[in-house]
């Protein structure tokens, strides 16, 4: 079996480099299957000088260049530029068509991923060569943010003309149109609705009726819906490969009924979902449907009805955390957590949960949080982020919280973020980190302390450095009567050489050591330093910038944080620091 190039392509030696190399790579992959004895390449010496393996897929911009040059070297008569075995051609286009991974499903669940906007080169390829037509169309239709182009294939479709109208189908749909529509429906693997409902539900129903199929998009793997909520049950009807479902409900009247109907049917219709994000009006029935999706690995639940909070309990939360394959759980919104009856049930094992963010509004009462953590075992937990509300009578129980984490987690547990509100009067309750010794039994590399609980002293910082030498991310806040100073920044930077993020609250930046006494940590790993000056007004901005520049000459990102607006003098510190770093780089480059 031979593979040759037409003269139109052979003479274009500069263009031939990426394509011919890709052809050679493709041929080598299917060699044994096709029993290729030789590959005949053009004899042009200029082409041969470029022939060496790429060792990787083409980037998108390289694909654009390839297609543009291809379009330039042939006429518009659909010249058959390549005479290749189909399997080699498919292998070539695997380099252009993305291959979805578990990480892709997670990223699409978290947010809408921007795809390259310029697809004109792919369109040029589709119109240039017969061999490229189908693969290029596969890529063009692979990711859609509007299904109007799909319905435009139907001669009787009248698209939406303004915000008050929706696209509808008028007249019959011919059999050959249905066949053509079927081909294009199968190409769509990702549908991120663009935020505008543009097609009437009757158009979906007409197509499914003529299509004589249960699902409109049989190859759909990722679905994100915001406004087309009424169409949701039809889009979720038996897509065989759906992995990610993202529903962000708006204020559409009665749209929660469509969401609940879809979720109730989902466990029977779709067995492949691994990533689910629901931002809607949560109900107990909805959570029952979620619990039946036993293949879930990633789950984000957010209650969006600000008028009526969602009532749930510790038992339901434990049931979700213990789902067999669940690795990441995010729970937020106006959610009220009741105690439940977990005191009478055996300890719940959450076998695969790796990442737990529980951030409801209002925050979880401290004792209820203890109830939840003491009722479960987390053998794989690595990251825990929680919001809690601490009352004065909760203060003696903080060490028990950390002891519970020591007992119910494993050495896999490395990151702990605690966000709190408190009504504690600090004249009566002066809690330091050394008052919670079980905290230091955790082997953490990331820690965010509650803002309103601990009064952190120098001895506490020494204890932190001794317990967690490999700390990479540290956020500390202190309460009266103590405060942090610039010397605290020095001590923490010296104690944690691997620290990448340091955030400090309540820092008095008017107490600066002499500049020549500030150490120079030029090899420190710190990337980001965030400071909340609290109520203190910074008096000497230039001196602060100079001290920071000396301590951390290669600090990438410095900024102020806090609820108050930053004024121009504080921004001046950031500008001065950047100017000093630029001057140093310029000096080194000379």
Buried (B, 14 or more C-beta within 10 A) or exposed (E): EEBBBBEBBBBBBEBBBBBBBBBBBBBBEBEEEBEBEEBEBBEBEEBEEBEEEBEEBBEBEBBBBBBBBBBEBBEEEBBBBBEBBEBBBBBBBBBBBBEBEEEBBBBBBBEBEEBEEEBEBBBBBBEBBEBBBBBBBBBBBBBBBBBBEBBEBBEBBBBBEEEEEBBBBEEEBEEEBBEEBBEBBBBBBBBBBBBEBBBBBEBBBBBBEBBEBEBBBBBBBBBBBBBBBBBBBBBBBBBEBBBBBBBBBEEBEEBBEBBBEBBBBBBEBBEEBBBBBBBBBBBEEBBBBBBBBEBBBBBBBBBBBEEEBBBBBBBBBBBBBBBEBBBBBBBBBBBBBEBBEBEEEEEBBBBBBBBBBBBBEEBBBBBBBBBBBBBBBBBBBBBBBBBBBBEEEBBEBBBBBBBBBBEBBEEEBBBBBBBBBBEBEBEEBBBBBBBBEBBBEBBBBBBBBBBBBBBBBEEBBEBBBEBBEEBBBBBBBBBEEBBBBBBBBBBBBEBBBEBBBBBBBBBBBBEBBEEEEBEEBEEBBBBBBBBBBBEBEBEEBEBBBBBBBBBBBBBEEBBBBBEEEBEEEBEBBBEBBEEBBEEEEEEEEE
